[in-house]
Amino acid sequence: MLTRNLAIALIATVISFSTLYIPQPMLPLLAENFAVSPGEAGLLMTLAMLPLAVAPVVYGYFLQAIPARLMLIVALGLLSMNQVCFYLVDEFWQMLLLRFLQGLLLPAIFTALMTYCAGAVPTTMVRRALGFYIGATILGGFSGRLVGGFFASSFDWHTAFVVMGLMQLLPLILLLKADADADINFARLDRKSIFRVLGARNYRFMFIALASVFFVFSGILNIIPFHLRDIEPGATPMVISMLYLGYLIGAPVSFFSDTISRRLRDERGGLMLGLGIHAFGLVMLLFVAFHGLVLMMFLLAAGFFLMHALLSGLANHLAREHRGVVNGLYVSVYYFSGALGSWLPGYLYEALAWRGMILLFVLILGICAWSISRFEQPARADPRA
C-alpha cells in the first residue's frame, strides 16, 4: 500500500503543513518583540491562510495541466528560500510579507500533494491514501508548532524559521527521485456554479456550520498562547507548544468518524456529538490552568475534527454533478473562516478579555447548532455497494 511515491508525498505533506503553523506558539513572543497587539500578531496566520481561501477561485485558471511533481519541486524550493529569509527580518512588516508569499505557494503545494497521493496508488486504494494524507496534515500541524516552540525557546525565533526552511529540502531531494505523475486536478469555480451549489439548502447550512465551528477553533488556537502567558508569565514557546498536543487526536477521530456517526444513526447525530464535545471543552477553558488547558485542547480538537470529517464526507456524499465545485467551496469556506478566526479574536481578546471572548464563542457555536438542526438528513449509501 505505502508505495515510494506515496511515502514521499506524505513526508512532503507533514513538512509543508508544519510551515503553515510554525509561528503559532511564538505569537506572544513575536508580539512582544515587535510591540504589536495579539490581533496584529494573528495576521501572521491570517495572511498565510487567505490565499488558501481564494485558491479554488483563482488558482484553477493557471494550475491546470501542470505536472504535480514539477509544481512541488519549484514551490518547495521557493518555500525553503522564503523560510531562510526570516533570518534577515528585523521589522514586523517584513514578517507579514514573507508569510503572505508563503500563503501564495501553499495552495499549489497542498493541491499537488493531494494529486500525488491519489495518483500513487491503484484506484481502489485512493480513499485510504487520502486518509493517510489527512493524517499527515494533522501530524504536520502539530510538528510545526513543536518545531517553532522548541527552537524559539532553545535559540531564538529566527532559528525556528531557518530550521523549517532547511527541512523543506528533504522532500525536495526525495521528489527528484520520484516517478512522473498525473496533472494537477484543481477545481475551478465560477459564479454560476457557486450559486448553483449554494441554492441547495443542505449546502448552505453545512457551510454555516463549518465556518462557525472553525472560526471558534482557529480563534482558540491563536489566542490560547496569549492566555497562557497571562496566567503563567514565564511560559516559553516550548511550553506553549505543548498546548497543541491535543491536535494529534484529530487523526484517529477522523479515521473513525464514519463509524461513530453510524452508531448514532446519521451524520446529524455525529455532528451534534462533535459540537457538544467541542462546546464542553470550550466552556471548561474558563475554569482550568495550564494542565487543564492541555486536556481541554484534546476535547476541542476531538470535537472539531469529528465535525470536520463528517462535514467533508457529507459534502461529497451529497455532491452528484458538481463534486469539484462543492469541494472547492468547502476548502474556501474552511480557510476563509480559519483566516478570520486567526485575526479577529485577537481584538476580541483585547476588548472582552478571556472570559468575554469565550462566552461570545459559545454564542457562535449556538449558530452552528442551529444550522446543523436545519439539515435535511440524506439517505445513506449502502456500505455493501
C-alpha positions in Angstrom: 0.0 0.0 0.0 2.7 2.5 1.0 4.5 3.0 -2.3 7.6 5.0 -2.7 5.7 7.9 -4.3 3.1 7.9 -1.6 5.7 7.9 1.2 7.5 10.8 -0.4 4.2 12.7 -0.8 3.3 12.1 2.9 6.7 13.3 4.1 6.3 16.4 2.0 2.8 16.9 3.4 4.0 16.8 7.0 6.8 19.3 6.4 4.6 21.6 4.3 1.8 21.8 6.8 4.4 22.4 9.5 5.3 25.6 7.7 1.8 26.9 7.9 1.6 26.6 11.7 5.1 27.2 12.9 4.5 30.8 14.2 1.6 29.9 16.4 3.4 29.1 19.7 5.7 32.0 19.1 2.9 34.6 18.7 3.2 36.1 22.3 7.0 36.3 21.9 6.7 37.9 18.5 4.1 40.4 19.7 6.4 41.5 22.5 9.4 41.6 20.2 7.7 43.8 17.6 5.5 45.7 20.1 2.2 44.7 18.3 -1.2 43.6 19.6 -2.5 40.0 19.6 -4.7 40.9 16.7 -1.8 42.2 14.7 0.3 39.2 15.6 -2.5 36.9 14.4 -2.0 38.3 10.9 1.0 36.0 10.6 -1.5 33.1 10.5 -4.2 35.0 8.6 -2.0 36.1 5.7 -0.8 32.6 5.1 -4.4 31.2 5.1 -6.1 33.8 3.0 -4.6 32.5 -0.4 -5.9 29.1 0.5 -9.4 30.5 0.8 -9.3 32.1 -2.7 -7.3 29.3 -4.3 -10.3 27.4 -5.8 -11.5 30.6 -7.5 -8.1 32.0 -8.7 -5.5 29.2 -8.9 -7.5 26.9 -11.0 -7.1 29.1 -14.1 -3.3 28.6 -14.3 -2.6 25.4 -12.4 -4.4 23.0 -14.7 -2.2 20.8 -16.8 0.9 21.4 -14.7 2.6 18.1 -13.5 2.3 17.8 -9.7 6.0 16.7 -9.4 7.2 19.8 -11.2 4.9 22.1 -9.3 6.1 20.6 -6.0 9.8 20.8 -6.8 9.5 24.5 -7.8 7.2 25.5 -5.0 9.1 23.7 -2.2 12.3 25.2 -3.4 10.8 28.7 -3.2 9.2 27.9 0.1 12.6 26.8 1.5 14.3 30.0 0.4 11.4 32.0 1.9 11.8 30.4 5.3 15.5 31.1 5.3 14.8 34.8 4.6 13.2 35.1 8.0 16.8 35.2 9.4 17.1 38.7 7.9 13.9 40.0 9.3 14.1 42.9 11.8 10.7 44.6 11.2 7.2 43.2 11.6 6.0 44.2 8.1 8.8 42.1 6.6 7.4 39.0 8.5 4.0 39.7 7.2 5.3 40.0 3.6 7.2 36.7 3.9 4.1 34.9 5.4 1.9 36.3 2.6 4.4 35.0 0.0 4.3 31.6 1.8 0.5 31.7 1.5 0.7 32.2 -2.3 2.9 29.0 -2.5 0.9 26.7 -0.2 -2.3 26.2 -2.2 -0.3 24.9 -5.1 1.8 22.7 -2.8 -1.2 21.2 -1.0 -3.2 20.6 -4.2 -0.2 18.9 -5.9 0.3 16.7 -2.8 -3.3 15.5 -2.8 -3.0 14.7 -6.5 0.3 12.9 -5.9 -1.2 10.9 -3.0 -4.2 9.9 -5.1 -2.1 9.0 -8.2 0.5 7.0 -6.2 -1.9 4.0 -5.6 -4.4 1.9 -7.5 -7.9 3.4 -7.9 -9.3 1.0 -5.3 -6.9 2.4 -2.7 -7.4 6.1 -3.3 -9.7 6.7 -0.3 -7.2 5.0 2.0 -4.3 7.1 0.5 -6.2 10.3 1.1 -6.9 9.1 4.7 -3.1 8.9 5.1 -2.9 12.4 3.6 -5.3 13.8 6.2 -3.4 12.1 9.0 -0.2 13.7 7.6 -1.7 17.2 7.6 -2.7 16.8 11.3 0.8 15.5 12.2 2.3 18.4 10.2 0.1 20.9 12.1 1.4 19.7 15.4 5.0 19.2 14.2 5.2 22.8 13.0 4.1 24.1 16.4 6.5 21.8 18.2 9.5 22.9 16.0 8.6 26.5 16.4 8.3 26.2 20.2 11.5 24.2 20.7 13.8 26.2 18.5 12.4 29.6 19.6 13.0 28.5 23.3 16.4 26.9 22.8 17.8 29.5 20.4 15.7 32.3 19.0 12.6 32.7 16.8 14.7 33.4 13.7 16.3 29.9 14.1 12.9 28.2 14.1 12.1 29.5 10.6 15.5 28.8 9.2 15.4 25.2 10.5 12.0 24.7 8.9 13.4 26.1 5.6 16.2 23.5 5.7 13.7 20.8 6.5 11.9 21.6 3.2 15.0 20.4 1.4 14.3 16.8 2.4 11.1 16.3 0.4 12.6 18.4 -2.4 15.5 15.9 -2.7 13.2 12.9 -2.5 10.9 14.3 -5.2 13.9 14.5 -7.6 13.9 10.7 -7.4 10.2 10.2 -7.6 8.3 8.8 -10.6 6.4 11.1 -13.0 2.7 11.6 -12.2 -0.6 13.0 -13.5 -1.6 16.6 -14.0 -2.9 18.7 -11.1 -6.7 18.4 -10.8 -7.7 21.8 -9.4 -11.4 22.5 -9.5 -12.2 25.9 -11.0 -15.1 27.9 -9.5 -17.3 30.4 -11.4 -20.2 32.5 -10.2 -22.9 30.3 -11.8 -21.5 27.1 -10.3 -21.1 28.7 -6.9 -24.7 29.9 -6.8 -26.0 26.6 -8.1 -24.4 24.8 -5.2 -25.5 27.4 -2.6 -29.0 27.2 -3.9 -29.2 23.8 -2.2 -30.5 24.1 1.4 -28.1 21.5 2.9 -25.0 23.1 1.4 -25.9 26.5 2.8 -26.4 25.2 6.4 -23.4 22.9 6.0 -21.1 25.8 5.2 -22.5 27.9 8.0 -21.8 25.1 10.5 -18.3 24.7 9.1 -17.5 28.4 9.1 -18.8 29.0 12.7 -17.0 26.0 14.3 -13.7 26.6 12.5 -13.8 30.3 13.4 -14.1 29.4 17.0 -11.4 26.6 16.9 -9.0 28.9 15.0 -9.6 31.6 17.5 -8.8 29.4 20.4 -5.6 28.0 18.7 -4.3 31.6 18.2 -5.3 33.2 21.5 -4.6 30.4 23.9 -0.8 31.2 23.9 -1.6 34.8 25.0 -3.9 33.5 27.7 -1.2 31.1 29.0 1.3 33.9 29.1 -1.2 35.9 31.1 -1.7 33.2 33.8 1.9 31.9 33.5 4.2 34.9 32.6 7.3 32.7 32.4 5.8 30.3 29.8 8.3 29.7 27.0 7.3 29.0 23.3 8.2 25.3 24.0 5.8 25.2 26.9 3.2 26.9 24.8 3.7 24.3 22.0 2.6 21.6 24.5 -0.9 23.1 24.4 -1.2 21.7 20.9 -0.7 18.1 21.9 -4.5 17.6 21.7 -4.3 18.4 18.0 -2.9 14.9 17.4 -6.2 13.3 18.4 -7.6 14.6 15.1 -6.1 11.7 13.2 -7.9 8.8 14.9 -11.1 10.7 15.4 -11.2 11.5 11.6 -10.5 7.9 10.8 -13.3 6.6 13.0 -15.8 9.4 12.3 -18.0 7.4 9.9 -18.2 4.5 12.4 -19.2 7.0 15.1 -21.9 8.6 13.0 -23.3 5.1 12.0 -23.6 4.3 15.7 -25.7 7.4 16.1 -27.8 6.6 13.0 -26.9 9.6 10.9 -24.4 12.4 10.3 -26.5 14.9 12.1 -26.2 12.9 15.4 -22.4 12.7 14.9 -22.2 16.4 14.2 -24.1 17.2 17.3 -21.9 14.9 19.3 -18.8 16.6 17.9 -20.3 20.0 18.6 -21.2 19.0 22.2 -17.6 17.8 22.9 -16.2 20.9 21.4 -18.5 23.2 23.3 -17.8 21.4 26.6 -14.1 21.8 26.1 -14.6 25.5 25.2 -16.6 26.3 28.4 -14.2 24.4 30.6 -11.4 26.7 29.4 -12.9 29.2 31.8 -12.1 27.1 34.9 -8.7 25.5 34.3 -5.0 26.4 34.5 -2.1 25.0 32.3 -2.6 21.3 32.7 -6.3 21.7 32.3 -5.8 23.8 29.2 -3.8 20.9 27.6 -6.6 18.4 28.5 -9.3 20.7 27.2 -7.5 21.1 23.9 -7.9 17.3 23.4 -11.7 17.8 23.7 -11.7 20.8 21.4 -9.7 19.1 18.8 -11.7 15.8 19.0 -15.0 17.6 18.6 -13.8 19.8 15.8 -12.1 17.0 13.8 -15.2 14.8 14.2 -17.3 17.5 12.7 -14.8 18.4 10.0 -14.5 14.7 8.9 -18.3 14.3 8.9 -19.0 17.6 7.1 -16.4 16.9 4.3 -17.8 13.3 3.9 -21.4 14.6 3.8 -20.4 17.2 1.2 -19.0 14.5 -1.1 -22.0 12.2 -0.4 -24.5 14.9 -1.4 -22.5 16.0 -4.5 -23.5 14.3 -7.7 -22.9 16.6 -10.6 -20.7 19.3 -9.0 -18.3 17.4 -6.7 -15.3 19.5 -7.7 -17.2 22.8 -7.1 -18.5 21.5 -3.8 -15.1 20.5 -2.6 -13.6 23.8 -3.9 -16.3 25.8 -1.9 -15.7 23.6 1.1 -11.9 24.5 1.0 -12.7 28.2 0.5 -15.1 28.4 3.4 -12.7 26.3 5.6 -9.7 28.5 5.1 -11.6 31.8 5.0 -13.2 31.1 8.4 -9.8 30.0 9.6 -8.1 33.1 8.4 -10.8 35.3 10.0 -10.6 33.2 13.2 -6.8 33.8 13.3 -7.2 37.6 13.2 -10.4 38.9 14.7 -10.3 37.1 18.0 -7.1 38.9 18.8 -9.0 42.1 19.0 -11.9 40.4 20.8 -9.4 39.2 23.4 -8.2 42.7 24.0 -11.7 44.2 24.2 -13.5 41.4 26.1 -10.7 39.5 27.9 -10.6 35.7 28.0 -14.0 35.2 29.7 -15.9 37.5 27.4 -14.3 36.1 24.3 -15.2 32.5 25.4 -18.8 33.5 26.0 -19.0 35.1 22.6 -17.6 31.9 21.1 -20.3 29.9 22.8 -22.9 32.0 21.2 -21.3 31.4 17.8 -21.4 27.7 18.4 -25.1 28.2 19.0 -25.4 29.3 15.4 -23.5 26.1 14.4 -26.0 24.0 16.4 -29.0 25.8 14.7 -27.5 25.2 11.2 -27.0 21.5 11.9 -30.6 21.2 13.1 -31.7 22.6 9.8 -30.1 19.8 7.8 -32.3 17.5 5.8 -30.7 14.2 6.6 -29.9 12.4 3.2 -30.3 8.7 2.7 -27.1 6.8 3.5 -25.4 4.9 0.7 -25.5 1.1 1.2 -22.0 0.3 2.6 -22.1 -3.0 0.6 -22.5 -1.1 -2.7 
